Amino acid sequence: MHSVSVYLNKNEYQILKNFSLKNNISMSYAIKKAFLEKLEDEFDIISFNKAYEEFLKDPQMLSLDEINKNLKKNLG
């Protein structure tokens, strides 16, 4: 396992400490969880932008009924 040091000012440290105590988690876990959620958000944005660019190239829209029919047809 690897470790990383994070330097916080007094106010940042107190906020992190209070958050961790309130949620009954370690400060390390709080930082790790926030970092991983940020990465997931970034990945979602990249995925959305790619999908939106593809949609703009060939904008096809289906009604909910059409989607259901296609699903039923493809799933058997």
VENBELFEN-V556387 format. One record per pair of residues at least 6 apart in sequence whose C-alpha atoms are under 8 Angstrom apart, sorted by the first residue. I is the first residue (numbers start at 1). J is the second residue. D is the distance in whole Angstrom. If there is no record, write none. Layout:
# VENBELFEN-V556387
[[I | J | D] [I | J | D]]
This chain:
# VENBELFEN-V556387
[[16 | 27 | 7] [16 | 30 | 8] [17 | 27 | 6] [20 | 26 | 6] [20 | 27 | 6] [20 | 30 | 6]]
